[in-house]
Each structure stands twice: as C-alpha cells, then as structure tokens.
C-alpha cells in the first residue's frame, strides 16, 4: 500500500495531498463519519488508488464511500470521479451549472487569463475536463448535505460557472475548491477564472461562514482564523 500524505484538519476531516507536478499542491478531502465517508473532489484520472489507500490508512474502505462532492468540473478535481462512482452506492454531487460539463454533455468555458496568469499557464486551448461522470444530485447555494452536521453548500461561481464550496459545521471548516488558494504562505484569490468579478465576490461568501479552518483545492490548509484570512486574501495575479 502507498503511504498517503494525510493531514487531519479537524475531528473527522482530512486533507489528502495528490502528488503531481502538473498542479500546485493539489488536494482532495475526506470526511470520515461514524457510518460513512464523504469525499470532496477526486484528483487526476489516476488518483483513485491513492484515495483508496488513504481510506485504508483511516481504517475504512471503498465500500464506505457514500458521497462524492465535486467542487467544479476541472480535470484535477473530477479526474477519478467516474471510477470512484463505480465503487458502490456512491452519490455524486455537483453545482448545477457545472453538471453538463462533468457529464461530458457539453464543453465548459475557458478561463479568461490575466497577463500574470499566462506566466503560470501560457496557453489554454481547451477547457480542462475529466473523464465523463454521472451526477446524481445537482445542488445550489444553501442546499444541505447529510454529513458533518449538515454540510451547507456555498454557491461560489467565478472560477467556473458552477463552482461550489462547503461549510462543515461539525468541523467549523470551509472547503473552498479553487475559489481560494494558498500560495507560498499567502491566502490568495484562485487563478484561472471564467469571471474574475464573481470570483472576487466568492471570497465574501466563504469568509461569511466565520470558519476557523479552511481547505483549498491547491495549497496548504489554514487551521486557525481561516475566515479572516480569506476575507483579506490577496490577488497577486490580477495584472
């Protein structure tokens, strides 16, 4: 078995690092409840085995996964979704406007890059899609999912049209997808957005949760004063 890079962020909540040079410090998340496990994002198309190893390290197995929440349609977050969805009776959840992109019915939009973002990724010629995966439940802002004391869905479009975050009451934690990132010690606005103005608005939505803890699609977790740090996030790639 591999030795997964797991970090416990709060009771029941774990960050799993997906090791890969294609993206900055890519993460998925596991909520380990008494009776079931919820996964948040699935990494690249070759990440399912590592996620299974992480479950084993936590004393659980593939059969315990009840739910997979996808924060948005990009390949580094949905790449292993179809494989994980085949593990058993797994409910796949995503934000409504991104559902057709995740299912492979339509191609999602390209990000609008700033000059600074082009230094990170010189050219986007095709939207970043994972292998098509069914979606069992389309959600919107304010919907509640039955884990972590009633996980609240946060509608945070901007990175993609249907980007969502989650507030987990039992952990006092917010999972922000790619709306926010940690980059060399800074909490920053996420990069590669389809609508930068709406992406900035997402910071306020996430900060309003008052969460103490935060996990991002990319970068290190924040384990104290997370909402304050998100509220004051910088935008180093604006120009």
Helices and strands as residue ranges (DSSP letters): E 6-10, E 13-18, E 26-32, E 37-40, H 48-57, G 62-64, E 65-70, H 75-78, H 81-85, E 91-95, G 96-98, H 99-103, H 115-120, E 137-139, E 144-145, E 151-155, E 164-168, G 169-171, E 173-175, E 180-183, E 186-189, H 196-207, E 213-215, H 226-231
